[in-house]
Amino acid sequence: MSHNDAVEGAPPPDRGTGLSQSMYTALDLPLDFEAFYLGHQEAFHAYAELHFGTRAAAEDVIHEVFVEIHAGWTQLLSAGNLEQGAWAIVRRAVHDQLEADGRAPAFVINGPIAQALAAARDRLQKMHSAAGLYEAIADLPNRQFEVIVLRYLLGYPTSKVAWFIGIDETTVGHHLRRGKERLRVQLGLPAERKKPTKKGEGP
């Protein structure tokens, strides 16, 4: 039996791990794949849970994501953009499942997650009301959505966001600024005032 056959036939994921323990004991998985799983499964599960509202639903989808990543592992490595390729699989799997379920992301409709987002709204232009914010975030372009979710909703530091997605911190900052500006315009918020430059500090 091939590695791929074994992975596809693995039992459902153990709660809290994402992949079944028997998968590790039954297979001689590549060490780099195991390292990738251990380094990224936390963020993948958190991202999916934000959309589905429950850990169980997130684990089911992310289990399938890692099955697909494992099946295409050689190609992902040879493409030279492993993190970005893996995140593309996560985004597609989450989107497809939401579409199959015929519902919006949980953070738009689910109270506890919406409250977590509301708690972060001070960092998103100090809003007086969260009305429309969740829907506006859901409509962001993919990369802006990823960094806003990982940085502000899930609370990862910029350095870890950069590592997860496979871009540098400067690029993360760029997408954060673009995303926040897009949200500001969509929500009709006033532009952030630039701090006056002190004499002698440059232009």
N, C-alpha and C positions, 0 to 999 in steps of 0.2 A: 504493500500500500504506500502511495506517495505521501509526502508531507502535506500537499494540498488536500488530498483525500482525507487525511487524518484530521486536519484542521476543520474541514467542512463537516465532518462527522462528529466533532467534539460536542459534549453536552453543553447545556446553557451555562453562561458565565456564573461563577460564584459571586454572590452579593459582596460588593466592596472591592473586588479585584478586577472585574471586567472580563477577564479570560479565565476559563476553568483551570484549576490546578492540574487536572489530569492531562491537559494539553501540554504542560511543561514536562510532566513525568513521562508522557508517552512519546514525545517528539524530541529529536535532537535539533532544536531550533537554532538558527544562526545567532551567534552571540551579539552581533550588531542589531539584529531585530529585537532580541530580548531587551537590550539596552534602550532601544528606541521606545519600546512599549513601556518600560519602567519610567522613562523620562517624560513621556507624553500622555499616558493614560489618564492621569489626574485632570489635566486641562481638557482633554477630549470628553471625558465624562461630565465635567462641570459645564462645558459648553452645551452638550446635549441635554443635560438636566434642566438648564435654563430654558430650553425650547419645549421640552416635554412635560416638565413640572414634577416628575417623579424619577427617583434614582433607578427604579426597576426598568422603566421604559428606556432611559438613557443607556443602561448597561446592555440591553438587548440590541440596540442599534450600534453601539460602539463595538460590541463583540463582532458584529458583521463587518464593521469598518476594518478591524484588525485582521479578520479573515481575508478581506480584499487586499489590504496592504501586504500581508504575508504572501499572497498569491502573486502579486506584482512586485515583490521586493527587489529583485534583480533589476527590473526596468526602472524602478524609482531611484535606485542607487546610481544607475548609469546615466540617468537624466540630469543628475547633479543638483537637483532642487528637492531633496527628500521631504523637508518639512512642508514646503509649499504644496507639493504633490499630495502629501498625506492630508493636509488641511482641506484641500479641494475635495478629497474623498469624504471627509467628515461633513463638510458643508452640503455636498450633494445628498449624502445618506440622510441627513437631518431634514433637508428640504423635501426629499422624496417621501419620507415618512409622514411629515406634516401634511403634505398634499394628499397622500393616501388616506389620512385620517380626516381630511377636510376641515382643518382648524388652523387658527392662528398660533404663533409661538406662545408658550405658556407665560412668558414674562409680560405679554400684552394683556392676558386675561386672568392670570393667577395671582391672587392677593399677596401671599407671602413674598413671591419673587418681585412683584410690583413694588412692595414696600422696601425691599432691598435696593431697588433702583431709585426709589424716591429718596432714600437716605444718601445716595450719591449725587443728588441733583445739585447740591451746592457747588460741586466741581463742574457742573454743566451749566454755567452761566447764572448760578444762584436763582433758580426759578422759584416763583411764588406758587406755582401750580404745576402738577405733573401731567395735566390734561394734554393728551396728544403726544407726549414725549415717547411713550413706549412704541406707538405706531411709527413715529418718525425714525426711531432707532432701527426698527425692523426694516425700514425702507432704504437704509444707507447702502451704498455700494459695498461689495463684499469685503474688501480690505479695510475700509473705514469701519464697517460693522464689527469685524473681527477684533480690531484693536480697541474699539470703544467697549465691547463686551468684556474682553480679557482684562483691560486696564481698570475700567470703572465699575462694571457690574460684578466681576469676579475678583477684582482687587489684586491682580498680579502686578508686580513692579515692571517698569518699562524694560528692564534688562531681560526678565523672563519672558515677557511678551515677544521680544525680539528673537529669543532663542526658540520659542515654540514655533513661530511662524517662519523663521529662517531669513529674517531681514535684520539690518543693523538698527541700533537704538535711534539714530537720527531719522531713519525712514519711519520708524514707529511714531516718533514725534510729529513728523510731517502728516501722517495719516490721522493722528489724533486731532491735530489742528484743523485739517480739512473736514473731518467728521463733525467736530464741534461747531465749526462755522456753518456747515450745511444744516445742522440742527437749529442753530440760532436763526437762520433765515427762514427755515420751514415753520418754526414756532413763533416767528414775529418778535423775537427778543431784540433789545437794543444792542448795538455793537459795543464791545468791550472798549472802554477808554484806555488809550495808551498812556503809560506813565510818562510824565515829562522827563526829558533827559537833563540830568544835572550838568552844570557848566564844567567843561573839561573832560566829560565822559565820552565824547565823540558825537557824530551827527545824530 
